[in-house]
Amino acid sequence: MYTDKTLKCKDCGADFVFTAGEQEFYAEKG
């Protein structure tokens, strides 16, 4: 089960939310 995560962009240092839906999408893509 995925949960929303707040991540920091390695390039620009901005915070962004990596949502559960996005995590599931990328997990399916491999």
Contact map, one row per residue, 1 for C-alpha under 8 A:
111000000000000000000000000000
111100000000000000011011000000
111110000000000000110000000000
011111000000000011110000000000
001111100000000011110000000000
000111110000001111000000000000
000011111000001111000000000000
000001111100111100000000000000
000000111111111100000000000000
000000011111100000000000000000
000000001111100000000000000000
000000001111110000000000000000
000000011111111000000000000000
000000011001111100000000000000
000001111000111110000000000000
000001111000011111000000000000
000111100000001111100000000000
000111100000000111110110000000
001110000000000011111110000000
011110000000000001111111000000
010000000000000000111111100000
000000000000000001111111110000
010000000000000001111111111000
010000000000000000011111111100
000000000000000000001111111110
000000000000000000000111111111
000000000000000000000011111111
000000000000000000000001111111
000000000000000000000000111111
000000000000000000000000011111
